[in-house]
Amino acid sequence: MTFSGELWNRGGAAVYEQIVRHPFITGLTDGTLDHDAFRYFIVQDSHYLRAYSRALSLVSARATDEDAVSMFALHAANAIAVERELHSSLLGSLGLTTADVEAAGSKPTTTAYMSYLTAVCATGTYAEAVAAVLPCYWIYRDVGRELLKRSSPDPVYRQWIETYGSDEFNAVVESVLAVTDGLDVGASERERCHQHFATTCRYEWMFWDAAYTKLDWPV
């Protein structure tokens, strides 16, 4: 079995099944999701993508070959571009401004997820860093495929769903999976990679759930 397959079987598959059944996802596709929950998601995704870009920059700095250095650096730049282009196109449809995004700030789950990624990518090994950032690539692609199958009667949700499914993004994910499968990982490091991969998969579920419940700081 490939290393990525091993990671998915142990820490990803069960969480992914919970994600595609989550009421945020089903509400997107049947059109019943509260627009305030979607606004929360878009705002928090803006904050997350900025931190994810920095995490990918750290992965690039730790990469052990020039192709991977270049690839992760490009992905870091692209995460910022996606945040600017996608969310600027949606903010108006949702009655939001850039100032609203800044005023809302990073909520608890977003902050925890961003902090975990940054810590692993800054202090872990290269393999650990790759394992930590991988679920965002992989789960986002696979959830996107599922959303495209279902679509949505809501025009705003449909607009967002239709940003998925590009051959370019699939190629990006496949390139990261190839890097993952080419890692030379020792036994103890392998176990840490499993822990990081499983943790960030859980954070992916928690990110959708936080939007659905509109989770805020308690004090």
C-alpha positions, 0 to 999 in steps of 0.5 A: 500500500502507498503511504498516502493510502495508509494515511487515508485508511487509518486517519482519513476515510472515516472522517471523510464519510462524516464530512459528506454527511454533515448537515452543512454539506447536505444543506448546501446541496439541497439549498436549506443551509442558513446563509449566515452559516455560509457567510461564516464559512467564507469569512473563516476560509479567508482567514484560514487560507492566509495561514495555510499559505504560510504553512505551505511556505514552511513546507517548501522551506523544509522540502528535500528536493528542488521540485518540491521546494518549487511546488509548495512555494507555488501552492503557497502563492496560489492559496493567497490568489484563491483567497483574494479572487474567490472570496472577493467574487462571493463577498458581494453576493453575501452582502459582505465586505473585506472590512467585515472579514477583518472585523469578524476575525479568526474564530476558535476552530479556525485559530486552533487549526491554523495554529496546529498547522503552523506548529507542525510545519515549523517544528516537525520534520518535512514528512510530518509537515507534508502529512499535516497539510495533505488533508486540506488538499485531499478532502477539499478535492473529494468533497468538491467532487461530491458537491459537483454531483449534487449541485444546489438550487441556491444560486450563491451555493451553486456559484461556489460549488462550480468553482470545484472540479477543475482538472488543474486542482486535481493535478495539484492534489495528485502531485502532492500525493506523489510527493507523499508517496515518495517520502522516506519515513522512519518508523517513529516518524511514520507514527507522528505523520499518522497522528498529524494527518488524522488530526488535521482531517478532524479539523476539516470536519470541525471547520464545516461544523463550526460554520454550521453552528456559527461557533464563536468565542465564549467570552 
